[in-house]
């Protein structure tokens, strides 16, 4: 069995998305820092214990934060915050990619109206104020990141430029640095599907999980596909498969 080291504290906040490793070897954590009794909290949170690492009234870093390590994760330090207007802020769930110009980054994040977007032209030190993105999504989680090929994968609810509710999870592929997403693969066309997350194997296989009916049957679904499957709009790879139930009654 695996042997794990003792846990150590990295920073305040809630990190729901994967770290980003930059081309120079630096690593970023995307960390939400909440503040009690502000506009982005909602009724379901009010019943939870006010954990000090979640809520701070005295920290200067409330919001969608980036923490950075320049020493392979030995130490982590606050780096920057993405400005998000307080009247639209909710769970930030922010994810970014480094563009072909290494100093430029594109970030997508969750807001009350759906998909927000921010960018940085100075290596992530400062960010534009989050504004509605041309990419549409409900107020829910998504996946946005680079594949081993260098192409960009986006997994979200609904067509690329159509606002839906939490239905129709689709994988999109971009080959032009996330300027366009001409290829797509439908993963789950049901209603009440959400929260996709992705990992990729060394052989190029993409593993995507999402939930279905989280407060009811509570299923976790696994989809396995390749870039060629997305380009074809259907499973053409040898090991690809869609809609495999890997867990039931996984209610949050």
Buried (B, 14 or more C-beta within 10 A) or exposed (E): EEEEEEEEEBBBBBBBBBEBBBEEEBBBBBBBBBBEEEEBBEEEBEEEEEEEEBBBEEBEBBBBBBBBBBEEEEEBEBBBBBBBEEEBBBBBBBBBBBBEEEEBBBBBBBBBBBBBBBBBBEBBEEBEEBBBBEBBBBBBBBBBBBBEEEBBBBBBBBBBEEBBEBBBBBBBBBBEBBEEBEBBBEBBEEEBBBBBBBEBEEEBBBEBBBBBBBEEBBBBBBBBBBBBBBBBEEBEBEEBEBEEEEEEEEEE
